[in-house]
């Protein structure tokens, strides 16, 4: 061999097999990213083992210790030996052909990777005992197995993971603080507990219990689900959510969704599950956003917990080792059912607004809520006292308040044009006395504060209504109904607009041309990677077609649906409703105010404006009495 050939042979890279230890550590990095990942895998194994009680203890955020105790079916000595071998599992059924069935997966785990992956990067100890059999213990340190050996143990399994990533110290540098890692573990535990109300859970960090949930064994399934969710997410969740349920073509979607006024600044309070498995799926998140698009601003997100139950053959959970992503055989059906079920729940909520709105209003009256100022109730009392007014116990004293207009008697009169439609039978108030109106949900109008807010009285409190925001929603709902009845009008372009996109984006957008046409946008494929726009929604007027189409292409690619066009149409509709509604600063008569209240009571979604802000606040009489020290 010549020197040149020998040099070429020496410099050419050769393919070689990686060592078993390196293979195991690489694979472990896919399954165990941080302590929370290990906790998730171990707790899901306990659930698959039929446990009714699962106790988790961690130290240093799970870096130095993760201990999981369960009362499940336990493992024999032979099972223990196989459990720590890669791709050994008891959870996949064998088909008639003798191969494992990866289609009809009924369990949370099935890949047989969790225990060997943890054992490859940590010190793993397992003690397990089936009911009526002897217990055994096994240890794995950095991939090296010792045991199993006989050991005394209660029925069930205890797994201890010590010194996570000691075998791969570089991974420790990427972990966050102990507190942040403990919070991630807590989030994993809460999500799993939400999906399994019949199982009791506890989580202890450094000897301090941060989560304890008894099994919900006495209630029916839906009641047990709501009870578990409320214990985890708080009383506000229980008071401000709507039941969600729909079933079609073998798919059932159930759960609870928050009122639009019960929202958050991010999507972290959206809990989504598929066949009991917590997931973070772009399709589901996009469907939720689409359902609430007409009720929330873009930077606000609803609070909800939705559970999708589907034939395992219709969903692929073997997308990623962490099993946090899924793929549906018919994503369009899932998206449509989520949107429909949420819209049905929102429609059923009527004019209801969240109780947190009243809570926020009351908290603003508490001492210290306004730094450097006296609490509003006491300040107003002092102002009234200076003017010669004093409240008297047991006396019905009418006190004039600055900025408040007295209402005229409830006499029939013609309503102005911008309140047209309030004199329909459902909203008639001419022949109803004020006392009878107090039985209505929004009560009887008593006055107008600063020509902006309607003050109404009920038998057990008072209601403050933002007249402009409320009427804006009513007008918007009328416009939506009109659009649904007549369709969205389109305007043809004199010169069709050509938009250049990527080949995949253009194809995806062309596949949704029928859906876009219903929204007023008519497009056609025009060569490789190009779309031609022939008609646009008339409501948009002179719009940036290039920007609109590119935004739509991005959303169809990411979320599978074209939300930006719907949002633009809703925005235009909302703007038109805003300009066509009663303005702040407009003096209303008693008939007009009561008519507004009555239509709010019969109009869906009237509890919030087009941007998700509340249109009214209800203050109960006991809460008002507390402000003045009467309770």
C-alpha positions, -999 to 999 in steps of 0.1 A, spaced: 0 0 0 14 34 -10 20 61 16 -8 82 2 -33 53 3 -22 45 39 -26 81 49 -61 82 33 -71 50 51 -58 64 84 -77 97 80 -110 82 69 -135 78 98 -146 43 106 -180 33 119 -179 14 152 -204 3 178 -209 24 209 -203 7 242 -234 -5 261 -228 21 289 -227 49 264 -258 37 246 -277 35 279 -266 70 289 -276 85 256 -310 68 258 -314 79 294 -311 115 283 -342 112 261 -363 98 290 -349 114 321 -343 151 314 -346 163 350 -359 150 384 -395 157 374 -391 134 344 -380 105 367 -409 112 390 -434 111 361 -421 78 349 -421 61 383 -455 74 393 -471 63 360 -456 29 365 -473 28 400 -506 37 384 -502 10 358 -495 -14 386 -530 -7 400 -519 14 430 -546 32 450 -520 51 471 -487 67 458 -463 86 481 -434 106 467 -405 121 488 -377 142 473 -346 159 486 -327 188 469 -355 191 443 -350 154 435 -313 157 428 -302 137 458 -333 115 465 -365 105 448 -385 79 468 -418 65 454 -439 41 475 -471 25 461 -495 -3 471 -497 -18 436 -494 -54 425 -457 -56 432 -430 -77 413 -415 -111 418 -377 -117 417 -379 -126 380 -399 -95 372 -374 -74 391 -345 -87 370 -363 -80 338 -377 -46 349 -342 -30 347 -334 -44 313 -340 -21 284 -372 -26 264 -386 -52 288 -422 -45 298 -454 -62 309 -477 -36 293 -478 -46 256 -502 -73 245 -490 -99 220 -510 -101 188 -520 -133 170 -489 -130 148 -467 -132 179 -456 -95 177 -462 -68 203 -492 -46 197 -481 -10 195 -516 1 183 -540 -6 212 -519 8 241 -540 8 273 -513 18 298 -494 50 306 -460 33 301 -451 7 275 -416 14 262 -396 -4 289 -371 24 292 -378 43 324 -361 20 350 -330 11 330 -326 48 319 -327 59 356 -304 31 366 -279 42 339 -274 77 354 -282 73 391 -282 49 421 -314 30 418 -329 7 445 -361 -13 442 -379 -33 469 -411 -50 458 -434 -77 471 -466 -91 454 -495 -98 478 -491 -133 492 -455 -137 481 -420 -129 494 -403 -96 489 -371 -90 470 -346 -61 466 -325 -51 436 -299 -23 431 -285 -6 399 -256 18 401 -245 34 369 -260 6 349 -245 -22 370 -271 -45 385 -268 -64 418 -296 -87 431 -324 -95 434 -321 -106 470 -348 -116 495 -360 -86 515 -388 -78 539 -414 -54 525 -450 -44 526 -471 -54 496 -464 -31 467 -432 -14 455 -407 11 469 -382 27 445 -354 50 456 -333 71 432 -302 86 447 -277 110 433 -294 115 400 -270 121 371 -239 112 392 -228 90 363 -233 119 338 -221 149 359 -223 173 329 -261 170 331 -261 184 366 -249 218 353 -281 221 333 -305 216 362 -321 246 379 -322 255 416 -336 230 441 -367 251 444 -373 253 407 -368 215 403 -392 209 433 -418 231 416 -414 211 384 -419 178 404 -450 193 420 -465 203 386 -460 168 374 -477 153 405 -506 177 402 -512 169 365 -511 131 372 -534 135 402 -560 155 382 -563 125 358 -566 99 385 -591 110 412 -595 74 425 -558 73 435 -544 90 466 -512 111 462 -487 128 485 -455 147 478 -429 156 505 -399 178 499 -372 179 526 -397 164 551 -424 190 543 -456 179 527 -465 201 497 -493 179 483 -517 155 498 -547 141 480 -570 114 494 -586 91 469 -620 103 458 -639 70 464 -673 81 475 -684 104 446 -696 97 411 -670 100 383 -678 136 373 -681 148 409 -649 130 419 -632 147 389 -644 182 399 -636 176 436 -600 165 428 -595 195 404 -609 219 430 -586 206 457 -556 211 434 -566 243 416 -585 260 444 -620 270 453 -620 297 426 -618 270 400 -648 252 413 -669 284 414 -659 297 380 -659 268 356 -685 253 333 -690 215 327 -678 204 292 -690 172 276 -695 160 241 -693 125 224 -692 117 188 -677 91 165 -661 72 194 -645 103 209 -656 117 242 -644 151 255 -652 160 291 -640 183 318 -644 218 330 -636 252 314 -633 285 330 -655 315 323 -638 341 300 -634 365 329 -616 338 348 -583 339 328 -546 341 332 -516 358 315 -502 325 302 -514 291 292 -499 273 322 -533 268 337 -546 248 308 -545 211 316 -550 187 287 -552 149 289 -556 121 263 -567 87 277 -556 98 312 -521 109 299 -511 146 306 -500 161 273 -489 194 258 -502 192 223 -502 221 198 -534 208 182 -553 209 215 -539 242 226 -548 257 192 -584 244 194 -588 260 229 -575 293 216 -599 291 187 -629 284 209 -621 314 232 -609 337 204 -641 358 205 -640 363 242 -604 369 252 -576 393 242 -546 376 225 -525 380 257 -551 363 280 -556 326 283 -585 306 298 -583 282 328 -595 247 320 -590 209 324 -601 188 294 -600 150 291 -601 134 257 -611 97 256 -605 80 223 -599 45 210 -561 39 215 -560 28 178 -570 63 168 -541 81 186 -503 75 184 -487 80 218 -453 66 206 -442 99 192 -415 108 218 -399 89 246 -413 113 272 -448 106 258 -459 143 262 -469 146 225 -495 126 207 -508 124 171 -544 118 161 -555 98 131 -582 124 125 -570 157 139 -598 177 123 -624 157 142 -606 163 176 -602 200 169 -638 204 158 -651 186 189 -630 207 213 -641 239 198 -678 228 197 -678 215 232 -662 247 246 -686 269 226 -716 250 239 -704 254 275 -698 292 269 -733 296 254 -748 277 283 -730 301 308 -752 330 295 -744 363 311 -725 347 340 -693 364 351 -666 349 374 -668 354 412 -632 365 411 -643 398 396 -663 406 428 -635 394 449 -611 418 432 -635 447 436 -640 440 473 -602 437 479 -598 472 465 -619 485 494 -598 468 521 -574 488 542 -540 491 526 -553 484 491 -546 520 481 -512 531 494 -511 566 508 -550 568 507 -577 561 531 -599 530 522 -627 542 499 -656 534 522 -642 553 551 -632 582 529 -667 585 514 -682 584 549 -660 612 560 -670 633 530 -707 626 537 -702 636 573 -686 668 563 -717 676 543 -740 669 572 -751 634 564 -748 605 590 -759 569 586 -784 557 612 -789 521 622 -823 508 614 -832 537 592 -836 537 554 -816 568 547 -811 580 511 -778 597 507 -769 616 476 -735 605 461 -714 628 439 -717 618 402 -748 597 407 -779 605 387 -813 598 402 -835 576 381 -868 588 367 -899 568 373 -903 537 352 -926 552 325 -930 539 290 -911 559 264 -895 555 230 -859 542 232 -832 559 212 -819 544 180 -786 530 196 -808 510 221 -831 496 194 -841 460 201 -843 464 239 -881 467 237 -884 431 226 -907 410 248 -878 394 267 -866 428 277 -898 447 284 -899 465 317 -927 491 313 -952 471 332 -929 456 358 -924 472 392 -890 480 407 -896 454 435 -903 427 409 -872 436 389 -851 431 421 -858 393 416 -840 394 383 -804 383 382 -791 418 374 -818 436 395 -835 469 392 -816 500 380 -813 526 407 -790 552 392 -761 560 370 -726 567 384 -705 593 366 -726 587 334 -707 555 329 -718 529 354 -753 516 361 -761 508 397 -787 481 401 -802 467 433 -811 431 440 -826 415 471 -792 403 483 -768 430 470 -760 454 442 -747 452 407 -724 477 390 -726 476 352 -702 492 327 -728 505 303 -705 508 273 -688 474 277 -721 457 282 -738 472 252 -707 466 231 -710 429 238 -748 429 230 -742 447 197 -714 423 189 -736 393 195 -762 407 172 -736 412 145 -724 376 149 -759 363 145 -764 384 114 -732 371 99 -742 335 107 -775 341 90 -763 359 59 -727 348 56 -695 369 53 -696 392 23 -666 391 0 -651 417 -23 -634 407 -55 -599 421 -61 -596 440 -94 -560 426 -96 -556 393 -79 -528 393 -53 -499 368 -57 -483 356 -25 -451 336 -25 -447 310 3 -428 278 9 -440 248 -11 -453 230 21 -470 262 35 -487 269 2 -500 233 0 -513 233 36 -531 266 29 -546 253 -3 -559 223 15 -579 247 37 -592 268 9 -629 258 15 -626 268 52 -610 301 42 -637 307 16 -664 305 44 -645 333 61 -645 354 30 -610 347 17 -609 330 -18 -575 316 -27 -561 292 -53 -527 275 -58 -507 293 -84 -476 273 -92 -451 257 -68 -450 276 -34 -474 304 -46 -509 313 -37 -532 337 -56 -558 357 -37 -590 366 -57 -614 377 -30 -611 390 6 -637 396 34 -655 429 28 -653 437 65 -615 440 63 -616 468 38 -581 478 24 -560 452 43 -524 439 41 -531 408 20 -495 396 19 -492 398 57 -525 382 63 -518 352 40 -484 346 55 -498 347 90 -524 322 80 -498 299 65 -478 300 98 -508 292 119 -521 264 96 -486 249 98 -482 252 136 -518 248 149 -537 232 120 -562 260 118 -564 296 105 -571 317 136 -557 350 126 -584 356 99 -611 347 124 -595 371 149 -592 399 124 -629 395 115 -638 394 152 -616 425 157 -634 444 130 -668 432 142 -658 442 177 -647 477 166 -679 482 147 -698 471 178 -677 495 199 -686 524 177 -723 514 175 -728 510 213 -738 533 241 -708 554 250 -695 562 285 -707 597 295 -742 592 280 -771 598 304 -796 570 304 -831 569 317 -844 542 340 -863 525 312 -831 524 291 -810 511 319 -834 484 329 -838 474 292 -800 470 290 -800 448 321 -828 426 308 -812 420 274 -779 412 292 -798 385 311 -809 368 279 -778 373 258 -750 347 259 -715 359 268 -728 393 281 -708 388 313 -677 400 295 -668 425 268 -652 415 235 -618 415 252 -626 393 281 -631 421 307 -661 419 330 -692 439 320 -706 439 356 -696 433 392 -719 418 418 -714 427 454 -734 406 479 -751 423 509 -730 403 535 -698 415 518 -710 451 518 -719 449 554 -684 436 562 -669 466 546 -688 488 571 -682 466 601 -718 454 604 -706 418 603 
